[in-house]
Amino acid sequence: MVKEYDSLNNLVGEGSYLNGKKHGPWIEYDKYGRNEGNYENGIRVGHWKRYRDTGLLWSEGPYCNGIKQGTWKDYYPSGNLRTVYDVVLDYVKEGNFTLYYDNKSSIVQCEGEYEENCQHGLWKFYDKSGTLVGQAAYDMDELIEEKITGIKRKRYANGFDDDS
């Protein structure tokens, strides 16, 4: 096990090397918290977790050949689940996305899909009791139509037109 320090003598990493490259379990530290996961031949692989400086989980998800890929979860500072989303090519959201209220009951605040890091298709919005209160249709991040508690609005070139 090797411990690495920065120029101010702060611990920045703990783990092992194989043939001069990070290999096996590693813990990496910064001023915001720490990352824990595995390296293979200097490349992040498998499930990684990021913790806040308070020790609570911040985010977690898989790496494939050093790239974020798969289903990731982010957490509120309280430790409650915040979002669940799919990632391709490191930081590009692609597929399902769910945002939860900051409480222990895991009530969905909104849900929809991303395509090439853009909101796309039908998104649904809920109040804190879990009741559907609105919907919105997106085309590559452009809001096309929304319906909130009984008011339907269509997007036109010069703005929205309400259809009650």
Secondary structure, 3 states (H helix, E strand, C coil): CEEEECCCCCEEEEEEEECCEEEEEEEEEECCEEEEEEEECCEEEEEEEEEECCCCEEEEEEEECCEECEEEEEECCCCCEEEEEEEECCCEEEEEEEEECCCCCCCEEEEEEEECCEEEEEEEEECCCCCEEEEEEEECCEEEEEEECCEEEEEECCEEEEEC
